Amino acid sequence: MDVQSFLSFFRRPRTDASNKAFRKAYFFAFPLFLLFLVETVSRSDFWALFIFAGANPFIAAFSYVWILAVQTLAFFIFGRASFFVSSLSVSILAVAHAEKLRTLAEPLYATDVLAHASALGTLAGFSGIPPSSAVFAPVLFALFVSFVGWRRFPPFSFADSTSSDRAFRFGWIVVFSALNFAVFFNAFGTLSMIQKAVWLTPEEYSWRQIENYERNGFLGGFFTNLGNFHVNKPEGYSVDAVEKMSDEYRHATSASGTKRPNVVFVLSESFWDPTALPGVSFERDPVSNFRDIRKSFGGGEIVSPTFWGKTALVEFEILTGNSVAWIPKGSIPYQQYFRRDVPSIVWEFRNAGYSTTAIHTYHKNFFSRIRAYPLLGFERFIGLEDMPDAQTKGKFVSDATLTDYILDAVGRATPDAPAFVFAVSMENHFSYEGDKFNRHDIGVLSSALPENDLLTLKNYVQGVHDADTELRRLITELEKIPEPTYVVFFGDHLGILGDRYRVYEKTGFVPSSDDARWSAFDRLKMRTPPFVAWNNFSHPEPFEADERIRAPFFWTRFLQGLGISRVSPFFRFLSDVEPCFSNPAPELSDAFDPKSFTKRGKSCASAMREWEAFQYANLFGR
């Protein structure tokens, strides 16, 4: 075909019989093309759709029908422009999924897209890794295919259309809107009915979401997570039962402390001890200050609910005493479930007369903190927007700036209103590739790592070392004040070192980059960042040496000893049942398996069910 013939294809009259046949074929073929596009881009494999459709034809057919329904609705609303709208929408979803999978080893969830855009909006800026060039070719081709449809379909004008045409169009909009509403919002139990019809099996893969998306395709995996917007009531849940549990703990007595010290919690982004990596040598100890303080004052490890990112999940567990085990995979409670005041440790301190301040050296709207923090009980929230003179190091605000704001908040405290400060750092956030830091204070050597991975590790070590340095400065400055002060410094999760788990695998810290091949012990050690506790008034430490404690129970050891004599029933409950969940064995670190807790005794199994009921009441009302 010569150039003139090719161009004439786009200039053919839109009313001839051949063009009508083309439009019909195009309309039904276009969703198939979008399905091909999303599977190719999300899996970075040209043959992905054919392999997936051959293994799971019913699920592939469902994916096609779903796209056809959405595309039909878009067509009746936008006309021929819907081809561009659909192509761009599918391309964005597929690219976001591929990049999130590559950088975070997590698929794209429905909650990432439909509930809040912050996770997607900052992904590219955090990763610092340019998307693969293979991603752009299918996207450009999709725009070209959309242009073909746009040229060959006539525009629709409501002004020039007949009343019957308008009625027909409106009727189909209503029908397909209802169909898509039923799917997206699980109206009439639609999700479970469709899952059974096409053999989708989300329960099997609820804790193995990468396999879920591989087996069920991108749209199938995405579909199985649509139910994340709704949390079902626990089995046997009732308002009366929760009230009865509350009454049991409401009248309990607690020892009244003699002091009300300032309390500072520092969540240090991705803080961990990199000297635990085998086969890596360091010029000097990058966390020497942390190690010295821990030796003198005590500390241990937190069982974190996350490995990659999602610091908000760690905050949620620590601040509220709730667990992500009973919320849908991929959801962020701050974004989806915070609609009113939520019982929290912040309210416990505030009700005891403390001033409550949250500090985060990033944008206040990230993970909806600007809305969630007041509901948790924080009176002040200092974010990046409130730091006009903030110093940066690498891509983000330095830990030195965070220390300055912590000291200022403690300095505002009075004997009648001691300070409770919850601070979240940002300097050591991923990515660690390339020129994140222009100087490395500590030499790092490893024959197991290629040059690019070694640079990644050096950048991470520099961030950890800066956090360690600021920990020493914070303690040194607080030692100068006469007021009793308590500091807990901890990491939220391990760092993202290379694609997936590459640095951890190459150094031998884990046996494989495929986490499905890890042992229970491997999974546990990848979810246990360290913490240290310090005070300037000889307060006895509430932790055993090198203790491992779940994030929701982090506060139960502090309240009574810090002079908080009035504790809410929920936190009294947590203190009572904490022995059932403390120092979890490896097999209990990822999720709460009822069978495993039954083995610990009927009382522990009952405690787990009661905890779930309390959590539902805390988040969704009584």
Order of alpha helices (4+ residues) and beta strands (2+ residues): alpha-alpha-alpha-alpha-alpha-alpha-alpha-alpha-alpha-alpha-alpha-alpha-beta-beta-alpha-beta-alpha-alpha-alpha-beta-alpha-beta-beta-beta-alpha-beta-beta-alpha-beta-alpha-alpha-beta-beta-alpha-alpha-alpha
